[in-house]
Amino acid sequence: MIAVPPGEVVAGLFGSGDPGNVQIVRELRLPRVVTAIVAGAALGIGGVLMQALFRNPMADAWSLGLTAGGQLGVALLVTAAAFSGPAAIDFLRNFEGVSITLGAMVGIGIFALAMAALARRVGTVTLLVVGLMLGFTVQGIVSVVIHFANRVGGRVFSGWNDGNFASVTSADLPMLIAPVIAGILLALHNAKPLTALLLGETYAKSLGTDVTRLRRLTLAAVVLLVAPITAYCGPVTFVGLIVPHFARAIAGTARILPLLPLAALGGALLALAADLVVHAPWEQHFLHLNAVLALVGAPVVIALLIFSPTMRGQR
């Protein structure tokens, strides 16, 4: 951990001061902060969409199988490299970021297409159950696949799977941000009909909402929001699950439109806080991002299950 004085951080943002500090701030710290903000906002909005679509306060992107798809893609990539010889291992070691992102994107893309096709044939509840079962199944497959990976492959997979905002470079940011912006625009477009859907499909249809089309568009928005974050940063947990609950508590309403900016802000703040804890000067090693988020998220979920009237009504 290289310490940079606060004054040097500000100077580094404007390109002045010590050249080494300028490089650290602009090439390492700033991309990580921007990534945390974008990732937290995207996951927070994605959580609002998922919980509204499935009318389930425990739904998030993991429920759709996207995280599982990314994990399987990366696991297959590192294991294939182990069986392909030293050249493939060297490529994986030297181009770890690119390789992992591509592997995760392929896995997420396949699962997203499968879920989109399934959404045309089944209802919302069935889609949620299938997504959950796929997630559990893939967890088992990934454990078996990684067993056959070598030490380099196992390290690469573990580093990605623990979640990390620091792996995104300034050159990666446009590819990360562009689909997230598209997902936010689509979420804003779907906000009003999603609010109607909260009162039931019959009510939404009575207002002229094409529920099947709305479901597909909402799933597309979730994919645009979550897929690039998962591919670049790993399966970041709990943000999309707990942030929507705080957004609803602050807004005092379940209407989707006012929840979206609150969820984006809450997600960004939670991600930044977690990243700050991860990169605090903990002697020689960083903490894992998902470990920090789990320490915060799991007690919140337990409290929601026990004390929230909405959650008690679903038991």
C-alpha positions as CSV (number, residue, x, y, z in Angstrom):
1,M,0.0,0.0,0.0
2,I,1.6,3.3,-1.2
3,A,0.6,6.2,0.9
4,V,-0.1,9.5,-0.9
5,P,-0.7,12.6,1.2
6,P,-4.2,14.2,0.7
7,G,-2.7,17.4,-0.8
8,E,-0.8,15.3,-3.3
9,V,-4.0,13.4,-4.2
10,V,-5.8,16.7,-5.1
11,A,-2.7,17.9,-7.0
12,G,-2.5,14.5,-8.8
13,L,-6.0,14.8,-10.1
14,F,-5.0,18.0,-11.9
15,G,-1.7,16.5,-13.1
16,S,0.6,18.6,-10.9
17,G,2.8,17.6,-8.1
18,D,5.2,14.6,-7.9
19,P,5.1,12.6,-11.2
20,G,5.0,9.3,-9.3
21,N,2.0,10.4,-7.2
22,V,0.3,11.7,-10.3
23,Q,0.6,8.3,-11.9
24,I,-0.7,6.5,-8.8
25,V,-3.7,8.8,-8.4
26,R,-4.7,8.9,-12.1
27,E,-3.8,5.4,-13.1
28,L,-4.6,3.4,-10.0
29,R,-6.8,5.3,-7.4
30,L,-9.1,7.3,-9.7
31,P,-10.1,4.3,-12.0
32,R,-10.8,2.3,-8.8
33,V,-13.0,5.0,-7.3
34,V,-14.9,5.5,-10.5
35,T,-15.4,1.8,-10.9
36,A,-16.7,1.5,-7.3
37,I,-19.2,4.3,-8.0
38,V,-20.4,2.9,-11.3
39,A,-20.6,-0.7,-10.0
40,G,-22.5,0.3,-6.8
41,A,-24.9,2.4,-8.7
42,A,-25.5,-0.2,-11.4
43,L,-26.0,-3.0,-8.8
44,G,-28.3,-0.9,-6.7
45,I,-30.6,0.0,-9.7
46,G,-30.4,-3.6,-10.9
47,G,-31.6,-4.8,-7.4
48,V,-34.6,-2.4,-7.6
49,L,-35.6,-3.7,-11.0
50,M,-35.2,-7.4,-10.0
51,Q,-37.3,-7.0,-6.8
52,A,-40.0,-5.1,-8.6
53,L,-40.1,-7.5,-11.5
54,F,-40.3,-10.6,-9.3
55,R,-42.2,-8.8,-6.6
56,N,-39.8,-10.5,-4.2
57,P,-37.7,-8.5,-1.7
58,M,-35.0,-11.1,-1.8
59,A,-34.4,-11.0,-5.5
60,D,-31.2,-9.7,-7.0
61,A,-29.0,-10.4,-10.1
62,W,-27.8,-13.7,-8.6
63,S,-31.4,-14.9,-8.8
64,L,-31.2,-14.5,-12.6
65,G,-28.2,-16.8,-12.9
66,L,-26.0,-14.0,-14.4
67,T,-23.4,-14.4,-11.6
68,A,-23.4,-18.1,-12.1
69,G,-22.8,-17.7,-15.8
70,G,-19.8,-15.5,-15.2
71,Q,-18.4,-17.9,-12.6
72,L,-18.7,-20.9,-15.0
73,G,-17.2,-19.0,-17.9
74,V,-14.1,-18.0,-15.8
75,A,-13.8,-21.5,-14.3
76,L,-13.9,-23.2,-17.7
77,L,-11.3,-20.7,-19.1
78,V,-8.7,-21.2,-16.4
79,T,-9.2,-25.0,-16.4
80,A,-8.9,-25.1,-20.2
81,A,-5.7,-23.1,-19.9
82,A,-4.3,-25.7,-17.4
83,F,-4.9,-28.4,-20.0
84,S,-3.5,-26.5,-22.9
85,G,0.1,-26.3,-21.9
86,P,2.6,-23.7,-20.7
87,A,1.9,-21.3,-23.5
88,A,-1.8,-20.9,-22.4
89,I,-0.7,-20.6,-18.8
90,D,1.7,-17.8,-19.7
91,F,-1.0,-16.0,-21.7
92,L,-3.4,-16.3,-18.8
93,R,-0.7,-15.0,-16.4
94,N,0.3,-12.1,-18.7
95,F,-3.2,-11.1,-19.9
96,E,-5.2,-12.0,-16.8
97,G,-7.6,-9.0,-16.9
98,V,-8.5,-9.4,-20.6
99,S,-8.8,-13.2,-20.3
100,I,-11.0,-13.1,-17.2
101,T,-13.3,-10.4,-18.6
102,L,-13.8,-12.3,-21.9
103,G,-14.5,-15.6,-20.1
104,A,-17.0,-14.0,-17.8
105,M,-18.7,-12.1,-20.6
106,V,-19.2,-15.3,-22.6
107,G,-20.6,-17.1,-19.7
108,I,-22.9,-14.2,-18.7
109,G,-24.0,-13.8,-22.4
110,I,-25.0,-17.4,-22.7
111,F,-27.0,-17.4,-19.5
112,A,-28.7,-14.1,-20.3
113,L,-29.8,-15.4,-23.7
114,A,-31.1,-18.6,-22.1
115,M,-33.0,-16.7,-19.5
116,A,-34.4,-14.3,-22.1
117,A,-35.6,-17.3,-24.2
118,L,-37.2,-18.9,-21.1
119,A,-38.9,-15.6,-20.2
120,R,-41.0,-15.9,-23.3
121,R,-42.4,-19.3,-22.2
122,V,-42.8,-19.2,-18.5
123,G,-44.1,-16.9,-15.8
124,T,-42.1,-14.7,-13.4
125,V,-42.1,-17.1,-10.5
126,T,-40.9,-20.0,-12.6
127,L,-38.2,-17.8,-14.1
128,L,-37.0,-16.9,-10.6
129,V,-37.0,-20.5,-9.4
130,V,-35.1,-21.6,-12.5
131,G,-32.5,-18.9,-12.1
132,L,-32.0,-19.9,-8.4
133,M,-31.6,-23.5,-9.3
134,L,-29.2,-22.7,-12.1
135,G,-27.1,-20.8,-9.6
136,F,-26.9,-23.6,-7.2
137,T,-26.2,-26.1,-10.0
138,V,-23.4,-24.0,-11.4
139,Q,-21.8,-23.6,-8.0
140,G,-21.4,-27.4,-7.9
141,I,-20.1,-27.5,-11.4
142,V,-17.6,-24.7,-10.8
143,S,-16.2,-26.5,-7.7
144,V,-15.6,-29.6,-9.7
145,V,-14.1,-27.7,-12.7
146,I,-11.7,-25.6,-10.5
147,H,-10.5,-28.9,-8.9
148,F,-8.8,-29.7,-12.2
149,A,-7.2,-26.2,-12.7
150,N,-3.6,-25.7,-11.8
151,R,-2.3,-23.3,-9.2
152,V,-2.2,-20.3,-11.5
153,G,-5.7,-20.9,-12.7
154,G,-7.0,-21.4,-9.2
155,R,-5.4,-18.1,-8.1
156,V,-6.8,-16.2,-11.1
157,F,-10.3,-17.6,-10.4
158,S,-10.2,-16.9,-6.7
159,G,-9.0,-13.3,-7.2
160,W,-11.8,-12.6,-9.6
161,N,-14.5,-14.5,-7.6
162,D,-13.7,-12.5,-4.4
163,G,-14.6,-9.3,-6.1
164,N,-12.3,-6.4,-6.9
165,F,-12.7,-2.8,-8.1
166,A,-9.0,-2.4,-8.6
167,S,-8.7,-4.6,-11.7
168,V,-10.3,-2.0,-14.0
169,T,-8.0,0.4,-15.8
170,S,-8.7,3.8,-17.2
171,A,-8.8,2.2,-20.7
172,D,-11.5,-0.3,-19.5
173,L,-13.8,2.4,-18.0
174,P,-15.6,3.3,-21.3
175,M,-16.4,-0.4,-21.9
176,L,-17.7,-0.6,-18.3
177,I,-19.7,2.6,-18.3
178,A,-21.4,2.5,-21.7
179,P,-23.7,-0.6,-21.1
180,V,-24.4,0.7,-17.6
181,I,-25.7,4.0,-19.0
182,A,-27.8,2.1,-21.5
183,G,-29.2,0.0,-18.7
184,I,-30.1,3.1,-16.6
185,L,-31.9,4.6,-19.5
186,L,-33.9,1.4,-20.1
187,A,-34.7,1.3,-16.3
188,L,-36.0,4.8,-16.4
189,H,-38.2,3.9,-19.5
190,N,-39.6,0.9,-17.6
191,A,-40.2,2.7,-14.3
192,K,-43.8,3.6,-14.7
193,P,-45.1,0.2,-15.9
194,L,-43.0,-1.6,-13.3
195,T,-44.7,0.4,-10.6
196,A,-48.1,-0.8,-12.0
197,L,-46.8,-4.3,-12.0
198,L,-46.2,-4.1,-8.3
199,L,-50.0,-4.2,-7.8
200,G,-50.2,-7.4,-9.9
201,E,-50.2,-8.5,-13.5
202,T,-54.0,-8.1,-13.8
203,Y,-53.8,-4.5,-12.7
204,A,-50.9,-3.7,-15.0
205,K,-52.7,-5.3,-18.0
206,S,-55.8,-3.2,-17.2
207,L,-53.6,-0.1,-17.6
208,G,-52.5,-1.3,-21.0
209,T,-49.1,-2.7,-20.0
210,D,-47.7,-5.5,-22.2
211,V,-46.4,-7.5,-19.3
212,T,-44.4,-10.0,-21.4
213,R,-42.6,-7.2,-23.2
214,L,-42.0,-5.3,-19.9
215,R,-40.5,-8.5,-18.5
216,R,-38.1,-8.8,-21.4
217,L,-37.1,-5.2,-21.4
218,T,-36.5,-5.2,-17.6
219,L,-34.4,-8.4,-17.9
220,A,-32.4,-6.6,-20.7
221,A,-31.9,-3.6,-18.4
222,V,-30.6,-5.9,-15.6
223,V,-28.2,-7.6,-18.0
224,L,-26.8,-4.3,-19.2
225,L,-26.4,-3.1,-15.6
226,V,-25.0,-6.3,-14.0
227,A,-23.1,-8.1,-16.8
228,P,-20.2,-5.6,-17.3
229,I,-19.8,-5.2,-13.5
230,T,-19.6,-8.9,-13.0
231,A,-17.2,-9.4,-15.9
232,Y,-14.8,-6.7,-14.8
233,C,-15.1,-6.8,-11.0
234,G,-16.3,-10.3,-10.2
235,P,-19.5,-11.3,-8.6
236,V,-20.0,-8.4,-6.2
237,T,-22.5,-9.6,-3.6
238,F,-25.2,-8.0,-1.4
239,V,-25.2,-4.5,-2.9
240,G,-28.2,-5.3,-5.2
241,L,-29.9,-7.1,-2.4
242,I,-29.9,-4.6,0.5
243,V,-29.6,-1.2,-1.2
244,P,-33.2,-1.2,-2.6
245,H,-34.6,-1.7,1.0
246,F,-32.8,1.4,2.2
247,A,-34.0,3.3,-0.9
248,R,-37.6,2.4,-0.2
249,A,-37.2,3.3,3.5
250,I,-35.8,6.8,2.6
251,A,-38.3,7.4,-0.2
252,G,-41.3,6.3,1.8
253,T,-42.7,4.8,-1.4
254,A,-42.5,1.7,-3.6
255,R,-42.8,3.7,-6.8
256,I,-39.8,2.8,-9.0
257,L,-38.9,6.2,-10.5
258,P,-37.9,7.9,-7.2
259,L,-36.2,4.7,-6.0
260,L,-33.7,4.6,-9.0
261,P,-31.6,7.6,-8.0
262,L,-31.7,6.7,-4.3
263,A,-30.6,3.1,-5.1
264,A,-27.8,4.4,-7.4
265,L,-26.5,6.8,-4.7
266,G,-26.8,4.2,-1.9
267,G,-25.1,1.5,-4.0
268,A,-22.3,3.9,-4.9
269,L,-21.7,4.9,-1.3
270,L,-21.8,1.3,-0.1
271,A,-19.3,0.2,-2.8
272,L,-17.0,3.1,-2.0
273,A,-17.2,2.4,1.8
274,A,-16.4,-1.3,1.2
275,D,-13.5,-0.5,-1.1
276,L,-12.1,1.9,1.5
277,V,-12.2,-0.9,4.1
278,V,-10.6,-3.3,1.6
279,H,-7.7,-1.0,0.8
280,A,-7.1,0.3,4.3
281,P,-3.5,-0.2,5.5
282,W,-4.1,-3.8,6.8
283,E,-0.4,-4.6,7.2
284,Q,0.7,-6.7,4.1
285,H,-2.6,-7.9,2.7
286,F,-5.9,-6.5,1.4
287,L,-9.2,-7.8,2.6
288,H,-11.6,-9.5,0.1
289,L,-14.3,-7.2,-1.2
290,N,-17.1,-9.8,-0.9
291,A,-16.0,-10.7,2.7
292,V,-16.4,-7.0,3.7
293,L,-19.8,-6.8,1.9
294,A,-20.9,-10.0,3.5
295,L,-20.1,-8.8,7.0
296,V,-22.4,-5.8,6.3
297,G,-25.0,-7.4,4.1
298,A,-25.7,-10.7,5.9
299,P,-26.8,-9.0,9.2
300,V,-28.9,-6.6,7.3
301,V,-30.7,-9.4,5.5
302,I,-31.3,-11.3,8.7
303,A,-32.7,-8.1,10.3
304,L,-35.0,-7.6,7.4
305,L,-36.3,-11.1,7.6
306,I,-37.0,-10.8,11.3
307,F,-38.2,-7.2,11.7
308,S,-39.5,-6.0,8.4
309,P,-43.3,-6.2,8.1
310,T,-43.1,-6.8,4.4
311,M,-40.7,-9.7,4.9
312,R,-42.7,-11.2,7.7
313,G,-45.8,-11.2,5.4
314,Q,-43.9,-13.5,3.0
315,R,-42.9,-16.2,5.5
